[in-house]
Amino acid sequence: MLETERDIEWITAALKDFKKFPESAQRKILVALTDAAQGVTSDIAKPMKGMGPGVFEVALKYKTDAYRTVYAVQIDEKIWVIHAFKKKSKKGIKTPKQEIDLIKKRIKLLKEMLK
């Protein structure tokens, strides 16, 4: 049995970046976010290492590109989409440091805002 569905909220900058993704990539990621809202972890989502509990990364390979969307499930009663970006790293699967730093900054700001 599924949990009661939770609302999905977006940090404005994350939504703006997400809207730049190809439409079919957006649809696939939205399915993963909807799964999270229903208490299910999508097969394209995984816990994001180094971010603490409850932070997940949706990783989507789409044609020749890679799209990432990061969400948190333990900040609030909602699912918070923290960041969305097209991965440009030339160094394998590792998330670039500037993206990690931005995610950490946004999580900190979000927690302060929701106090």
Buried (B, 14 or more C-beta within 10 A) or exposed (E): EEEEEBEBBBBEEBEEBBEEBEEEBBEBBBEBBBBBBEEEBBEBBEEBEEBEEBBBBBBBEBEEEBBBBBBBBEBBEBBBBBBBBBBEEEEEEEBBEEBBEBBBEBBEEBEEEEE
